[in-house]
C-alpha cells in the first residue's frame, strides 16, 4: 500500500507536466512510438505473408480433409506434421507401381472420396513462341476443390477441352472464348476467368482433363475427404510413399517424439538466429533510450525548481527520482499504445503494397498479438531506461544553486570516461578476434558492437569538453553552440550519442556490404563482349539452328552468326563428353565455362567470343597457327610456359557417349592433330580449343552449328522477345546477353534502406535535440537579445547547435562504425581459394571497400541539411524571459 501511495503523487505530477509541455511530450512520443510502429508493422507483414500451417489452408488442399502427394516410384516417405517444412522420399526400383485410391483406402481403413489433382508447368503457344504457365488438372466443380480457384467471369469448365485462366494469362491474348494451344499438342477453350488462390502473376490454367497435364506430372495429388486424417493415418500413408497435408494434423500437431528422427521436428529456434535477434533488440533499445533521453533530461531541467522545492521541504532523493521516472512511465505507456495503433495501420498498408510485388497471394491479415504485446512492453521499458539517468542526476542536483536560479548540474566524474575507454577497447579487441576467426566470426564481431557503442557513449562528454576548450577561434554562434553543448551534458550527450550510434551501425553495415560487392565484382568473369549475346541449346542439326537463326534475326537488331564446333548433343539416355588431351601435359585450363555451346570450336580465325579471353599478343599467334592448319589450344600461362619454347604440341581429341544409367561408353570421333598452346589471361576461357576447318574435315570430325552469336548491343526487350520465340522451337534454348557485372537487387535495397533509415534517425535525433536545447535555452537567448544581439543571432545559434550535434555525432559514429565494418569484411570476403581474377591480376586475400557516397551523405550531408532546416524554421525574435522559472 505504501509503495502505491509513494508513486501516486509522482504519476499525478507526470500527467500534469505532460499536458503542460505539449511540444516536448509530442517529441518523446515520436521517439518512442517510431520504433514501436516500425517493429509492429514488420511483425504484421511477416505474419500476414506467412501462410503456413492452417492459415489459408484452402489454397493448399481446398475444402478437403487432406492432400495426399504420391511420388512415382517412391517406396516410402517420412515427413514433419507439415511436409512443406521437412519431408523426404525413399525411392523404390524402376517400374515400382504407383499407389491409387484403393491402396489409400486400405491404408486408412475406410472408404474415402478422392479427387485427383495433377500439376505441371506447360508451354503455351503464343504469337512469338511459347510461354510457361502453371497448369492444374482438377475438377473445380467438385466440392473438395472449393478454395483452389476464384471464378470472376464466365463459368467453370465441364468438358475435357475447356479451361479457366487467370488474368495474367488472359492479358497475353487468351480471354473468354479464345483457344489455348499447348506447344506439345492439345487445344482448350477458355470458358472462365478468375484467379488462382496461390499464384498471382504467373500464368495459370485449370481444367478437368484428362489430357491437360496427364503423364507430365511427376507427382499425383489426391484431395481426400470423408473425415479427419490423423497422424497415425498420415504415417500409414507415408508407408505407401505418400506425403500428406492434413487439416487435422496441422490444427493439432503430434508431439516431437512421434516424428521420425531423420526428419526432425521443424520449428526449433536456431541459437545463432536467437543471438542475432537479441543483438538487434539490444541495439534498438540503446538507440531509443539515447533518442528519448534528451527529452527527459530537458523535462527534468524544467522541473528542477519543483524538485528543489520538494527537497527543501523534506523530500528525499528517492521521491525526486520517482517524479522523473513517473514521466517515463506515463509517456512510455502512451507512446507504446500510439506506436502499436499506428503500426497496425502501417502493417495493413504495407501488406497491400507488398502484394503488388509478390508473385503469390499473401495470407489473410494477421496480427501476432503476443509479439505486438512484447513490442509495446519494449517501448515502455525503453522510456523508463531513458528516464533513469535524468532521474538520477535530478536527485543529485544542488538545491541551493537551483533555487538561486543557477544550474545545478553535478560535476562530471572521471569514472565514466575510463569505463568508456575500457568498453571501447573490449569492443575493438572482440572485432579483431572475430576477424581472425575467418568465416563464422561475424556473430562475435556483431556482438562486439554493443560494448563499442556503449564505450563511445561514455566518451561523448570528453569529446564535447575538448571541443569547448578549442572553440575559441570559432565564430560566435558556433562557439556558443559548442560551449552550451558541453555545459548541458544531460541533454546533449544522449543526442550526440544517438546520432553516433545510428551512423556507426550504418557505416559498419555499409562497409561490409560494399566489401562483399567489391569481391563479387572482382571475381566476375564476362563470358562475352559487353552487349553481345549467344543462343545455346540442344538442337540436333544445322536445319534446326537455321530456323532458330531466322527467329532470332527478326527480334534483334544485330547480326546473328552461327558458331561451328563439335556437337555435344547426344541421343536420349546418354550424355556426350569431348576430351582434349595433350601427351605429357596435365590440365590446360583452370576452368572453362562452355558459353560457346561446345568446348571445341571449328573456325579458320579465332572467334570473337574466344579472342577476348586471350593474353596480350596471343591473338595473332592463334590466327597464324590456324592458318598453318594447327589446332589452337587455350592454356593457363603456367602450362604454356612449361611446354616447349615454341609451344607446338600434338593434341588428341575424342568424342565419347556415356550411358546415363550404367553400361559401356561408345566412342564417336577420335583425332590426333598438331597444335599450338596459346595463353589465356586468367585460367578461364569460353572453350578449350579451336580446330581449323580443313583439319577437322580431314580428321573426319562431326562438325556442326553449336550456337548462334548475336552482335550487340542487345536490348532487354529484344532478349525477352527472342527467348519467347526460340522457346517455341525447344524450351531448353535461351539467349544469354553479356551485360557486365551488376550487383544483385538486394544489395542496392540494403544500401538504400541503410541510407534512408540512417537519414531519418540522424535527422530525427538532431532536430529533436536542437528543439529541446532551444526550448531549454530560451532564458539565455533572451538575455543575448537584451544585451544587443541581432534577431538573426538566434537562427544562427539554432543552426550551429544542430550542426554541432549532427556533425560531432556523425564523425564519432563513422570512426566507431569503421571498426566492426572493417572487421566484418575480412571473414565475409575471404578469398584464399582464388588467387587471380578474370583479368589475370592477382587478387587480395580479403576485400575492403568503403561506400564513400553513403558515408559522405550521412556524415556531412545530413548535419548540413539539419542545420539548414533549423535555420529556416527557427523564430528570429523571442519575448524577453526571466532567468528564474
C-alpha positions in Angstrom: 0.0 0.0 0.0 2.9 2.4 0.9 4.5 1.6 -2.5 1.4 2.7 -4.4 0.9 5.7 -2.2 4.5 6.7 -2.9 4.0 6.5 -6.7 0.6 8.1 -6.9 1.7 11.8 -6.4 4.6 11.2 -8.8 2.3 9.9 -11.6 -0.1 12.9 -11.0 2.8 15.3 -11.4 3.9 13.4 -14.6 0.5 13.6 -16.2 0.2 17.4 -15.4 3.7 18.0 -16.8 2.9 16.1 -20.0 -0.2 18.2 -20.6 1.6 21.4 -19.8 4.7 20.8 -22.0 2.8 19.5 -25.1 5.6 20.1 -27.6 8.2 18.1 -25.5 5.6 15.4 -24.9 5.0 15.1 -28.6 8.7 14.7 -29.3 9.1 12.0 -26.7 6.0 10.2 -28.1 7.6 10.3 -31.5 10.9 8.9 -30.3 9.2 6.0 -28.5 6.4 5.4 -31.0 8.6 5.3 -34.1 10.5 2.1 -33.4 7.3 0.5 -31.9 5.5 1.4 -35.0 8.2 0.0 -37.3 8.6 -3.3 -35.4 4.8 -3.7 -35.1 4.3 -3.1 -38.8 7.1 -5.6 -39.7 5.6 -8.2 -37.4 2.2 -7.8 -39.0 3.7 -8.0 -42.5 5.7 -11.1 -41.7 2.7 -12.8 -40.1 0.4 -11.9 -43.0 2.9 -13.1 -45.6 3.3 -16.5 -43.8 0.6 -18.8 -45.0 1.9 -22.0 -43.4 0.0 -24.3 -41.1 -3.8 -23.9 -41.1 -3.7 -20.3 -42.3 -5.2 -20.1 -45.8 -5.2 -23.9 -45.9 -7.9 -23.8 -48.6 -5.3 -22.8 -51.2 -3.3 -25.9 -50.3 -6.0 -28.6 -50.0 -9.3 -26.9 -51.0 -12.2 -28.0 -48.8 -10.7 -31.5 -48.4 -9.6 -33.0 -45.2 -6.1 -33.8 -46.6 -4.0 -33.7 -49.7 -2.0 -36.9 -50.5 1.0 -36.4 -52.8 2.3 -39.7 -54.3 5.7 -39.7 -55.9 6.1 -42.0 -58.9 8.4 -44.9 -57.9 8.6 -43.9 -54.2 8.8 -46.9 -51.8 8.1 -44.9 -48.6 8.2 -41.4 -47.2 8.9 -39.6 -43.9 7.6 -36.1 -43.1 7.1 -33.5 -40.4 3.5 -32.6 -39.5 3.6 -30.1 -42.4 5.5 -31.8 -45.2 6.4 -28.3 -46.7 8.6 -27.8 -43.6 10.5 -31.1 -43.8 10.0 -34.3 -45.8 11.7 -37.0 -47.8 11.0 -40.0 -50.1 12.9 -43.2 -50.3 12.8 -44.5 -53.9 11.9 -47.9 -55.0 13.1 -49.7 -58.1 12.3 -48.7 -61.6 8.8 -49.8 -62.5 7.5 -49.8 -59.0 3.7 -49.5 -59.0 2.2 -46.1 -58.1 -0.5 -46.5 -55.4 -4.0 -45.4 -56.2 -7.3 -44.8 -54.3 -7.7 -48.5 -53.4 -4.3 -48.6 -51.7 -5.0 -45.3 -49.9 -8.4 -46.6 -48.6 -6.7 -49.8 -47.4 -4.1 -47.8 -45.5 -6.8 -45.6 -44.0 -9.0 -48.5 -43.2 -12.1 -46.8 -44.7 -13.7 -45.7 -47.9 -13.0 -42.0 -48.7 -13.9 -39.6 -51.5 -10.8 -38.8 -53.5 -10.3 -36.2 -56.3 -7.2 -36.4 -58.4 -5.1 -33.2 -58.8 -2.2 -33.1 -61.2 0.1 -30.0 -61.7 2.8 -29.2 -64.1 4.5 -26.4 -66.0 3.3 -26.4 -69.6 4.4 -24.4 -72.7 1.5 -22.3 -74.2 1.9 -21.3 -77.8 1.9 -17.5 -78.4 2.4 -15.3 -81.4 6.1 -15.1 -80.8 6.8 -18.6 -79.5 5.8 -20.2 -76.2 5.0 -19.0 -72.7 5.4 -21.0 -69.4 2.2 -21.5 -67.5 1.2 -23.3 -64.3 -1.4 -25.9 -65.3 -3.7 -27.8 -62.9 -5.7 -30.8 -63.9 -8.6 -30.9 -61.4 -12.4 -30.8 -61.4 -13.1 -27.4 -59.9 -16.8 -28.3 -59.7 -16.1 -31.0 -57.1 -16.8 -29.7 -53.6 -13.4 -31.0 -52.5 -11.7 -28.4 -54.8 -13.5 -25.4 -53.4 -11.0 -22.7 -52.5 -8.4 -23.6 -55.1 -9.6 -21.0 -57.7 -11.8 -17.9 -57.5 -14.1 -17.6 -60.6 -14.7 -13.9 -61.5 -16.2 -14.2 -65.0 -17.7 -17.0 -67.2 -18.2 -20.4 -65.8 -16.2 -23.4 -64.5 -15.0 -25.9 -67.2 -17.1 -29.1 -67.6 -15.6 -30.7 -70.7 -12.1 -32.1 -71.2 -11.2 -29.4 -73.7 -12.3 -26.5 -71.5 -10.2 -24.5 -69.1 -10.3 -21.4 -66.9 -7.4 -19.0 -66.8 -6.2 -16.2 -64.6 -5.8 -12.6 -65.5 -2.0 -12.9 -66.1 -2.7 -15.4 -68.9 -5.8 -13.6 -70.2 -3.7 -10.4 -70.7 -1.5 -12.4 -73.1 -4.4 -12.8 -75.5 -6.3 -15.7 -74.0 -9.6 -14.2 -72.9 -13.1 -15.7 -72.8 -13.9 -17.7 -75.9 -10.2 -17.9 -77.0 -8.3 -21.1 -77.7 -5.2 -22.1 -75.7 -2.8 -24.2 -77.7 -0.1 -26.1 -75.9 3.3 -26.4 -77.6 3.3 -30.2 -77.5 -0.3 -30.6 -78.7 -3.7 -30.0 -77.3 -6.2 -27.2 -77.7 -8.5 -25.9 -75.0 -11.3 -23.3 -74.9 -11.2 -20.6 -72.2 -14.7 -20.6 -70.6 -13.9 -18.7 -67.4 -11.6 -16.0 -65.9 -10.5 -15.7 -62.3 -7.6 -16.0 -60.0 -5.7 -18.9 -58.5 -5.6 -18.6 -54.8 -1.9 -19.4 -54.8 -0.3 -17.8 -57.9 -1.0 -14.1 -58.7 1.3 -13.0 -61.6 2.3 -16.4 -63.1 0.0 -17.5 -66.0 -2.3 -20.2 -64.7 -4.8 -22.5 -66.5 -7.1 -25.1 -64.8 -9.2 -27.8 -66.4 -10.8 -31.1 -65.5 -8.8 -33.1 -68.1 -7.9 -35.7 -68.9 -5.2 -34.6 -71.3 -4.3 -31.2 -69.8 -1.5 -32.4 -67.6 -1.7 -36.2 -67.8 1.6 -38.0 -67.5 3.6 -34.8 -67.4 3.1 -34.6 -63.7 5.8 -36.3 -61.7 3.6 -36.2 -58.5 0.0 -37.2 -58.4 -2.0 -35.5 -55.7 -5.4 -36.6 -54.3 -7.8 -34.4 -52.4 -9.3 -36.7 -49.7 -12.5 -36.2 -47.7 -14.6 -38.4 -45.5 -13.4 -37.2 -42.1 -10.2 -36.1 -40.3 -6.9 -37.7 -41.3 -5.0 -38.3 -38.1 -1.2 -38.5 -37.5 -1.5 -42.3 -37.5 -3.3 -42.1 -40.8 -0.5 -39.9 -42.2 2.1 -42.4 -41.1 0.2 -45.2 -42.8 0.1 -43.2 -46.0 3.8 -42.5 -45.7 4.3 -46.3 -45.9 2.8 -46.1 -49.5 5.4 -43.4 -50.5 3.0 -40.5 -50.0 3.3 -37.2 -48.3 0.2 -35.8 -46.6 -1.0 -32.3 -45.8 -3.7 -33.0 -43.2 -6.0 -30.3 -41.8 -6.4 -32.2 -38.5 -2.7 -32.7 -38.1 -1.9 -29.0 -38.8 -4.6 -27.9 -36.3 -3.3 -30.4 -33.6 0.3 -31.4 -34.3 1.7 -34.6 -32.8 4.5 -34.5 -30.2 8.1 -34.3 -31.3 8.7 -37.9 -30.2 6.2 -39.1 -32.8 8.1 -37.5 -35.7 10.8 -39.6 -37.4 14.3 -38.7 -36.1 15.8 -38.5 -39.6 13.3 -35.7 -40.4 13.4 -33.9 -37.1 10.8 -31.6 -35.7 11.0 -28.2 -37.5 10.2 -25.1 -35.6 13.1 -25.3 -33.2 14.9 -22.0 -32.9 18.5 -21.7 -34.1 20.8 -20.4 -31.4 22.6 -18.1 -33.9 19.3 -16.7 -35.1 18.3 -16.0 -31.4 21.6 -14.3 -30.8 21.2 -12.1 -33.9 17.6 -11.2 -32.8 18.8 -10.4 -29.3 21.7 -8.3 -30.7 19.3 -6.3 -32.9 16.9 -5.8 -30.0 19.6 -4.5 -27.7 20.9 -2.1 -30.3 17.4 -0.8 -31.0 16.8 -0.4 -27.3 20.1 1.6 -26.9 19.0 3.7 -29.8 15.6 4.5 -28.4 17.0 5.3 -25.0 19.5 7.7 -26.5 16.9 9.4 -28.6 14.4 9.8 -25.8 17.0 10.6 -23.2 17.4 14.3 -24.1 13.7 14.9 -23.8 13.6 13.5 -20.3 16.7 15.5 -19.5 15.1 18.7 -20.6 11.9 17.7 -18.7 13.9 17.2 -15.6 15.6 20.5 -16.1 12.2 22.2 -16.4 11.2 20.5 -13.2 14.4 21.3 -11.4 12.9 24.1 -9.3 9.9 21.9 -8.4 12.2 19.1 -7.4 14.4 21.6 -5.4 11.4 22.9 -3.5 10.4 19.3 -2.9 13.9 18.6 -1.4 13.9 21.8 0.6 10.6 20.9 2.2 11.9 17.5 3.3 11.6 15.3 0.2 14.1 12.5 -0.3 16.2 11.8 -3.4 14.1 8.7 -4.0 11.0 10.8 -4.3 12.7 13.1 -6.7 13.7 10.2 -8.8 10.1 8.9 -8.8 8.8 12.1 -10.2 11.1 11.9 -13.3 10.7 8.1 -13.7 6.9 8.6 -13.5 7.2 10.8 -16.6 8.9 7.9 -18.4 6.1 5.5 -17.2 3.4 7.8 -18.5 5.0 8.8 -21.8 6.3 5.3 -22.4 2.9 3.7 -22.0 1.2 6.4 -24.2 4.0 6.1 -26.8 3.8 2.3 -26.9 0.0 2.5 -27.3 0.2 5.1 -30.1 3.0 3.1 -31.8 1.1 -0.1 -31.7 -2.0 1.5 -33.1 -0.2 3.2 -36.0 1.9 0.1 -36.6 -1.2 -2.0 -37.2 -2.4 0.5 -39.7 1.0 0.8 -41.3 1.2 -3.0 -41.5 -2.1 -3.3 -43.2 -1.0 -0.7 -45.8 2.4 -2.3 -46.2 0.8 -5.7 -47.0 -1.2 -4.1 -49.8 1.9 -2.5 -51.2 3.9 -5.7 -50.9 1.1 -7.7 -52.5 1.6 -5.8 -55.7 5.2 -7.0 -55.9 4.6 -10.6 -54.9 4.1 -13.5 -57.3 1.9 -15.3 -54.8 -1.2 -14.2 -52.8 -0.4 -13.2 -49.3 -2.3 -14.7 -46.4 -5.2 -13.0 -44.6 -4.5 -10.0 -42.4 -2.9 -11.4 -39.3 -1.8 -9.7 -36.0 0.6 -11.7 -33.8 -0.7 -10.3 -30.6 2.0 -11.9 -28.4 4.7 -10.3 -30.4 2.8 -7.0 -30.5 2.5 -7.1 -26.7 6.2 -7.7 -26.4 6.9 -4.7 -28.7 4.6 -2.5 -26.6 6.5 -3.6 -23.4 9.7 -2.9 -25.2 8.6 0.7 -25.8 7.6 1.2 -22.2 10.9 -0.3 -20.9 12.9 2.0 -23.3 11.1 5.1 -22.0 11.8 4.1 -18.4 15.5 3.4 -19.2 15.7 6.8 -21.0 14.5 8.5 -17.8 16.9 6.7 -15.4 19.9 8.9 -15.9 18.0 12.2 -15.8 16.2 10.9 -12.7 19.5 10.1 -11.0 21.0 13.4 -11.9 17.9 15.3 -10.7 18.2 13.6 -7.3 21.8 14.8 -7.0 21.3 18.5 -8.1 22.5 21.4 -5.9 19.2 22.6 -4.2 20.6 26.0 -3.2 22.0 26.7 -6.7 18.7 25.7 -8.4 16.6 27.9 -6.0 19.1 30.8 -6.7 18.5 30.5 -10.4 21.7 28.8 -11.3 22.3 25.4 -13.0 22.6 22.6 -10.5 24.4 20.0 -12.6 26.8 17.9 -10.6 30.5 17.9 -11.6 31.5 15.3 -14.2 33.1 12.1 -13.0 36.3 10.5 -14.3 34.9 7.0 -13.8 32.6 7.1 -16.8 35.3 8.1 -19.4 37.6 5.4 -18.0 34.8 2.8 -18.3 34.2 4.1 -21.8 37.8 3.5 -22.8 37.7 0.0 -21.4 34.5 -0.9 -23.2 35.8 0.6 -26.5 38.9 -1.4 -26.2 37.0 -4.6 -25.5 34.8 -4.0 -28.5 37.7 -3.3 -30.8 39.5 -6.5 -29.4 36.4 -8.6 -30.0 36.0 -7.3 -33.5 39.7 -8.0 -34.3 39.4 -11.5 -32.8 36.3 -12.2 -34.8 38.0 -11.1 -38.0 40.9 -13.5 -37.3 38.4 -16.4 -37.0 37.6 -16.2 -40.7 34.2 -17.4 -41.8 32.0 -17.8 -38.7 33.4 -14.8 -36.8 30.6 -12.5 -37.9 28.5 -13.1 -34.8 31.4 -12.2 -32.5 32.0 -9.1 -34.5 28.3 -8.1 -34.3 28.2 -8.8 -30.6 31.4 -6.7 -30.0 29.5 -3.7 -31.5 27.5 -3.4 -28.2 30.4 -2.6 -25.9 31.9 -0.5 -28.7 28.8 1.7 -28.9 28.4 1.9 -25.1 32.1 2.9 -24.7 31.6 5.6 -27.3 28.5 6.9 -25.4 30.5 7.3 -22.2 33.3 9.1 -24.1 31.0 11.7 -25.7 31.2 14.1 -22.7 35.0 14.1 -23.0 34.8 14.9 -26.7 32.4 17.8 -26.1 34.6 19.2 -23.3 37.6 19.0 -25.6 35.8 20.8 -28.4 34.7 23.5 -26.0 38.3 24.1 -25.0 39.5 24.6 -28.6 36.4 26.6 -29.8 38.0 30.0 -29.0 38.7 30.8 -32.7 35.2 29.8 -33.9 32.5 32.3 -34.9 30.2 33.5 -32.2 27.3 31.2 -33.0 29.4 28.1 -33.3 31.4 29.0 -30.2 28.2 29.5 -28.2 26.7 26.2 -29.5 29.8 24.1 -28.7 30.2 25.6 -25.2 26.4 25.3 -24.5 26.5 21.7 -25.6 29.4 20.9 -23.3 27.8 22.8 -20.4 24.4 21.0 -20.6 25.7 17.4 -20.9 22.4 15.8 -19.7 20.6 16.8 -22.9 23.5 17.0 -25.3 25.3 13.7 -24.7 22.3 11.4 -25.4 21.5 13.3 -28.6 25.1 13.2 -29.9 25.4 9.5 -28.8 22.1 8.6 -30.6 23.4 10.2 -33.8 26.7 8.4 -33.4 25.1 5.0 -32.7 23.0 5.3 -35.8 25.9 6.4 -38.0 28.0 3.6 -36.5 25.5 1.0 -37.5 25.0 2.4 -41.0 28.8 2.7 -41.6 29.5 -0.8 -40.3 26.8 -2.5 -42.4 27.7 -0.3 -45.4 31.4 -1.3 -45.3 30.5 -5.0 -45.0 28.0 -4.7 -47.9 30.3 -2.7 -50.1 33.2 -5.1 -49.5 31.1 -8.1 -50.4 30.0 -6.4 -53.6 33.7 -5.5 -54.4 34.6 -9.2 -54.1 31.8 -10.2 -56.4 32.8 -7.6 -58.9 36.5 -8.6 -58.8 35.6 -12.3 -59.3 33.0 -11.7 -62.1 34.1 -13.1 -65.4 32.4 -11.7 -68.5 31.5 -14.5 -70.9 31.2 -12.4 -74.0 31.9 -8.9 -75.2 29.7 -6.3 -73.5 26.2 -6.3 -75.1 26.8 -9.4 -77.2 24.5 -12.4 -76.9 24.7 -16.1 -77.6 21.9 -18.7 -78.2 22.7 -22.1 -76.7 20.7 -25.3 -76.5 20.4 -29.0 -77.5 19.4 -28.7 -81.2 20.2 -31.8 -83.3 21.2 -30.4 -86.7 22.0 -27.4 -88.8 18.5 -27.1 -90.2 17.1 -26.6 -86.7 19.7 -24.0 -86.0 18.9 -22.1 -89.2 15.3 -22.0 -88.2 16.3 -20.5 -84.8 18.6 -18.1 -86.5 15.7 -16.7 -88.6 13.5 -16.3 -85.5 16.3 -14.5 -83.5 17.1 -12.3 -86.5 13.6 -10.9 -86.6 13.7 -9.9 -82.9 17.2 -8.4 -82.6 18.9 -5.6 -84.5 22.4 -7.0 -84.6 23.7 -9.7 -86.9 23.3 -13.4 -86.0 26.3 -15.6 -86.8 26.4 -19.4 -86.5 29.2 -20.8 -84.2 30.6 -24.1 -85.5 32.1 -26.8 -83.4 32.0 -30.4 -82.3 28.4 -31.2 -81.2 27.9 -32.1 -77.6 24.3 -33.2 -78.1 23.8 -36.9 -77.5 20.9 -39.3 -78.0 18.3 -39.7 -75.3 19.6 -41.8 -72.3 23.3 -40.8 -72.9 25.5 -37.8 -72.4 28.4 -36.7 -74.6 31.9 -35.8 -73.5 34.5 -34.0 -75.7 38.0 -34.8 -74.4 41.0 -32.7 -75.2 44.3 -34.2 -74.1 48.0 -33.3 -74.7 50.5 -36.1 -74.0 52.8 -35.2 -71.1 50.8 -32.1 -70.2 48.2 -32.0 -67.4 45.1 -29.9 -67.3 45.3 -27.0 -69.8 42.9 -24.6 -68.1 41.8 -23.9 -64.6 38.3 -23.8 -65.9 36.2 -23.1 -68.9 32.6 -22.1 -68.9 31.3 -23.5 -72.2 29.4 -20.4 -73.3 30.1 -21.2 -76.9 27.9 -24.4 -76.9 30.9 -26.7 -77.3 34.3 -27.0 -75.7 35.9 -27.4 -79.2 35.1 -24.9 -81.8 35.9 -25.1 -85.6 37.0 -21.9 -87.4 39.8 -20.6 -89.6 40.2 -17.5 -87.4 39.8 -17.1 -83.7 36.1 -16.5 -83.0 35.4 -13.1 -81.4 33.9 -14.7 -78.3 37.3 -16.5 -77.7 39.6 -13.7 -78.6 38.6 -11.6 -75.6 40.0 -14.2 -73.2 43.4 -14.4 -74.8 46.5 -12.9 -73.3 48.1 -9.8 -74.8 49.7 -10.5 -78.2 48.3 -14.1 -78.4 45.5 -13.4 -80.9 48.0 -13.0 -83.8 49.8 -16.2 -82.8 46.5 -18.1 -82.7 45.4 -16.8 -86.2 48.8 -17.8 -87.6 48.5 -21.3 -86.1 45.0 -21.8 -87.6 46.3 -20.6 -91.0 49.0 -23.3 -90.8 46.4 -26.0 -90.0 47.3 -26.3 -86.4 44.8 -26.6 -83.5 44.8 -23.7 -81.1 44.8 -24.9 -77.5 43.8 -22.5 -74.8 46.0 -22.9 -71.8 47.0 -21.3 -68.5 50.1 -19.2 -68.6 52.0 -21.6 -66.4 51.1 -24.6 -68.6 52.1 -22.7 -71.8 55.4 -21.6 -70.3 56.1 -25.1 -69.0 55.8 -26.5 -72.6 58.5 -26.2 -75.2 59.6 -22.8 -76.2 57.7 -22.8 -79.5 54.7 -24.4 -77.6 54.0 -26.7 -80.5 52.3 -29.9 -79.3 50.1 -32.8 -80.5 46.5 -32.8 -79.3 44.2 -35.9 -79.0 40.5 -35.1 -79.4 38.0 -37.7 -78.6 34.2 -37.6 -78.6 32.6 -40.3 -76.3 28.9 -41.1 -75.5 28.3 -42.4 -72.0 25.1 -44.1 -70.9 23.3 -42.3 -68.0 22.2 -45.5 -66.2 25.3 -47.7 -66.5 26.8 -49.6 -69.4 29.7 -49.3 -71.7 30.8 -45.9 -73.2 30.8 -45.6 -77.0 33.5 -43.6 -78.9 32.0 -41.3 -81.6 35.0 -39.4 -83.0 38.7 -39.5 -82.5 41.6 -37.5 -84.0 45.2 -36.6 -83.3 46.3 -33.2 -84.7 49.2 -30.8 -84.5 48.5 -28.0 -82.0 49.9 -24.7 -80.6 49.4 -23.6 -77.0 48.0 -20.1 -76.6 47.9 -18.3 -73.3 44.7 -17.0 -71.8 44.5 -14.2 -69.4 43.4 -15.8 -66.1 42.9 -19.6 -66.5 39.4 -19.1 -67.7 38.1 -19.4 -71.3 34.9 -20.0 -73.2 36.2 -23.1 -74.9 39.2 -25.5 -74.7 40.3 -25.5 -78.3 39.8 -24.1 -81.9 40.3 -26.5 -84.8 40.9 -25.3 -88.4 38.0 -26.2 -90.8 40.2 -28.2 -93.2 41.9 -30.1 -90.4 38.5 -31.0 -88.9 37.2 -32.3 -92.2 40.4 -34.3 -92.9 40.2 -35.9 -89.5 36.6 -36.9 -90.1 35.2 -35.0 -87.1 31.5 -34.4 -87.0 31.2 -30.6 -87.2 28.0 -28.6 -87.0 26.4 -25.5 -85.6 26.6 -25.5 -81.8 25.4 -21.9 -81.0 24.4 -18.6 -82.5 26.5 -15.4 -81.8 24.4 -12.2 -81.7 26.3 -9.0 -82.3 25.4 -6.4 -79.7 24.1 -4.3 -78.2 21.1 -6.4 -77.5 18.3 -4.7 -75.5 16.4 -6.3 -72.7 13.1 -6.2 -74.6 14.9 -7.8 -77.6 16.3 -10.5 -75.3 12.8 -11.3 -73.9 11.2 -11.5 -77.3 13.9 -13.6 -78.7 13.7 -16.1 -75.7 10.0 -16.4 -76.2 10.5 -17.1 -79.9 13.2 -19.7 -79.5 11.4 -21.5 -76.7 8.8 -22.4 -79.4 11.5 -24.5 -81.1 12.9 -26.0 -77.9 12.2 -25.0 -74.3 15.8 -25.5 -73.4 17.1 -22.8 -75.8 17.9 -19.4 -74.4 19.6 -16.2 -75.4 22.3 -15.1 -72.9 23.4 -11.4 -73.2 26.5 -10.2 -71.5 25.7 -7.1 -69.5 28.7 -7.0 -67.3 28.7 -7.1 -63.5 25.5 -5.9 -61.9 25.0 -6.0 -58.2 22.1 -8.1 -57.0 18.9 -6.1 -56.3 19.1 -6.9 -52.6 22.5 -5.3 -52.3 21.1 -2.0 -53.6 18.0 -2.4 -51.5 20.2 -2.9 -48.4 22.2 0.3 -49.1 19.0 2.2 -49.9 17.4 1.0 -46.6 20.5 1.8 -44.7 20.7 5.3 -46.2 17.0 6.1 -45.6 17.0 4.6 -42.1 20.2 6.4 -41.1 18.9 9.6 -42.6 15.6 9.5 -40.7 17.3 8.7 -37.4 20.1 11.2 -37.7 17.7 14.0 -38.8 15.2 13.0 -36.2 17.8 12.9 -33.4 19.4 16.1 -34.4 16.2 18.1 -34.9 14.8 16.7 -31.7 17.9 17.5 -29.7 18.0 21.0 -31.2 14.4 21.7 -30.5 14.8 20.6 -26.9 18.0 22.6 -26.5 16.4 25.8 -27.8 13.5 25.3 -25.5 15.8 24.9 -22.6 18.0 27.8 -23.6 15.2 30.4 -24.0 16.3 32.4 -21.0 19.9 32.5 -22.3 18.8 33.6 -25.8 16.5 36.2 -24.3 19.5 37.6 -22.3 21.5 37.7 -25.6 18.7 39.8 -27.2 18.6 42.1 -24.1 22.3 42.9 -24.4 22.1 43.8 -28.1 22.3 40.5 -30.1 20.6 40.8 -33.5 17.4 38.8 -34.2 19.1 36.5 -36.6 21.6 35.5 -34.0 19.0 33.1 -32.6 18.7 31.5 -36.0 22.5 31.2 -36.2 22.7 29.7 -32.7 19.9 27.2 -33.5 21.6 26.1 -36.8 25.0 26.0 -35.1 23.6 23.7 -32.4 22.1 21.4 -34.9 25.4 21.3 -36.8 27.4 20.6 -33.7 25.1 17.7 -32.5 24.8 16.2 -36.0 28.5 16.6 -37.1 30.1 15.5 -33.9 27.8 12.5 -33.6 28.2 11.6 -37.3 32.1 11.8 -37.1 32.2 9.8 -33.9 29.8 7.2 -35.3 31.8 6.9 -38.6 35.0 6.3 -36.7 33.5 3.8 -34.3 31.4 2.0 -37.0 34.5 1.5 -39.2 35.9 -0.9 -36.5 33.2 -3.6 -36.8 32.7 -2.8 -40.5 36.4 -3.5 -41.4 36.5 -6.5 -39.2 33.3 -8.0 -40.7 34.7 -7.5 -44.2 37.6 -10.0 -43.5 35.6 -13.2 -42.8 32.9 -12.1 -45.3 35.2 -11.7 -48.2 37.8 -14.4 -47.5 39.4 -15.2 -50.9 42.1 -17.7 -50.1 40.8 -20.2 -52.7 41.1 -17.9 -55.7 44.4 -16.1 -56.3 43.7 -14.5 -59.7 40.8 -12.6 -61.1 39.3 -12.9 -64.6 41.8 -10.3 -66.0 44.8 -12.3 -64.7 45.6 -9.8 -61.9 46.5 -11.1 -58.5 43.6 -10.8 -56.0 44.0 -9.9 -52.4 43.1 -12.4 -49.7 40.4 -10.1 -48.5 38.4 -7.2 -50.0 37.8 -3.9 -48.3 35.6 -1.2 -49.8 34.1 1.9 -48.2 30.8 3.3 -49.7 32.1 6.8 -49.7 28.9 8.3 -51.1 26.8 6.8 -48.4 29.3 7.8 -45.7 29.6 11.4 -47.0 25.9 11.7 -47.2 25.4 10.5 -43.6 28.4 12.2 -42.1 28.5 15.6 -43.9 25.3 16.0 -45.9 22.8 15.2 -43.1 24.3 17.5 -40.5 24.3 20.4 -43.0 20.7 19.6 -44.0 19.6 19.5 -40.4 21.3 22.8 -39.8 19.6 24.4 -42.8 16.2 23.1 -41.8 16.7 24.5 -38.3 17.8 27.9 -39.6 14.8 28.1 -41.9 12.2 27.1 -39.2 13.5 28.8 -36.1 12.0 32.0 -34.9 14.3 35.0 -35.1 12.6 37.0 -32.3 11.7 35.9 -28.8 9.9 37.7 -26.0 12.1 38.6 -23.0 12.0 35.9 -20.4 13.0 35.9 -16.7 16.1 33.9 -15.7 14.0 32.2 -12.9 11.1 29.9 -13.8 
